[in-house]
């Protein structure tokens, strides 16, 4: 009959699809994964390239294309400096650059005390967005979820809000809710 044939074909379909869902590779659908299993599957980045355009992953990430934490930290600082119109002339004595950066992050752009403006940036918002999404992606594939991840998502959310990009802002806010837990 029709019902029995349908249930048989559904069972065959679900068994066939298991291989595409990774169940056979990871240990089967009856295996419970623990922290050691996840750690073994986590990619550890080895790329030393600072700038990287965001591309949606269509295959498992390769370590040589993922940036490690120290590179991500350096790139995020560079992105902040450029977006908030800071250059090396602001010095780095006693954290001057960090203080100025912190003030500009929390002040509307038209009230920044600088000669530069957004029109003098080397890159547009779409470039910044792509760079920040690539940093977020590298954090995700390496399971980086600490203070640095919060800084990345807060920075991207703040810039997206300033640029009127509510879609990116909402994506960042959703992830921030999880990171704050």
N, C-alpha and C positions, 0 to 999 in steps of 0.2 A: 503494500500500500504506500500511499504518498507520505504519511507521517514517518513511517519507519525508514523509508529511503532518505527522507530529509535529515533525520537524526544521524544516520550513518554518514552521509556526505558532510554534515557539519563536523562530526568527530574527525573525519579524514582531513577536512580543511584546517581545523585547529591544530592537528598534529603536524601537518605540512607547514603551517605558518610559524610554528615554534622555532624552526631553524632561522626564520627571518627576524624574529623578535629577540634572538640571541640566547634563548633559553638553553639550547644544547651546548653553547659555547661557555656559558657562565657556570653551569653545573646542573642544569635541569630546572624544571619548575617546582620540584619538591625540596630543593636545597635552600636553606636560609643563609644569606650572606652575612658575615660579621665584619667588623672594622678592618681586620687584616685583609680580607678579600677586597674591600673597597680601596685600601691603601695600595694593594698590588695592582689594581686597575687604574690608579691615578697616574696621570702623565706628569712628569717632572720636566719642565721646560729647559732648553739648552740654547735657545737663540739669543744672540746678543744684539739683534737689530732693534733699535728704538721704535721707529715708525713702522706701523703695520696696518694696512687697510683691513677693515672688517669684512669677512666673508663668512657666510653661513656654512657651518660644518656639514658636509655631505658624506664624510667618512671619519673614522676614528682619528683624533688629533695625533700628529706626529711630534715627538719631543723637539726635533730640530726646528719646528715652526712655532713653538710656544716659548714665550719669554719667561724666564725665572723671576721670582719676586723682586730681587734687587734691580733688575732692568725695568720692571713695571713701575717701581717706586720712582726711579730716575725719570722715566718718560712722563709719569703723571705730574711730577713737579715741573718738567719742561712745558707740558700742556697748560698747566695753570699759569705759569709765568707769561707764556705767550698770549693766552686768552685775556688775562687781566692786565696786559700791557706793561709787564715788568721786564727789564733787561738787566744786564750785569752792572749798569751804572748805578743801580740802587744799592750796590754793595752787599756784602754778606757779613758785615761786622755785627757781632752780638745778635745775629738773627734778624737784622734789618729787613732783609728780603721777606722772611717769613711773616714778620709783623705787618709789612705793607700788603703782602698777599692776603693775609687774614682780614685786614680792613676792607680791601677791595672786594673780597668774596661776599662780604655782608653789606655792601653799599651799592645803591643803584649806580649804573655806569655813568650816567650824566653828572654824578657828584664826585667822581674820582678826581683827585688832585694831581692830574698829569696832563702833559701836552699831547700824548698819544691818544688815539681813539680807535674804535673798532675798525674804522676805514683804513688804518695803518697796519692792520694785522697782515701777516703773510698768507694766512689761510682763512677760508670762510667757515661758517658754522657747520656745514655738511662734512667738512674735513675733520673738524673737532669731534663731531658726533661719531664719525666712523672710527677715529682713533680711540675714543673712550669706550665704544662698544667692543673694539678689539681687546682693550685692556680688561673689560668685564669678562669677555669670553675666556681669555687666558687665566683669569682668576677662577672662573667656574671649572674649567677642565683640570686645574690643579687643586681644586677644593680649597682655595684660599678664602677664608670666611671671617677673618679677624678685623682689627681696626683698619687695616689697609683697604679691605673690601668695602667697608663702610665709607671710607674717605672717597674711594672711586665712585661709588653710587651717589653719595651726597654731592660730589662735584658735578657729576653728569646731570643729576636732577636740578641743581641750581642753574647750570648753564642752559639746560633745556627750557627751564621756566623763564629765564631771562630772554631767551630767543623765541618764546611762544610755542615751543614744540611739546604740546601736552601729551602726545603719545609716548615719547621717550621719558618724559617726566613721570608718567604713570607707571611705566615699566620699572623705572628706578625705585619709585616709592613702594611698589609691590615687593621687590627684593629687599629693600631696606627694612620692611616690617619683619621679614624672616631673620635678617641679620641682627636686628635689635633684640631678638628673643634670648 
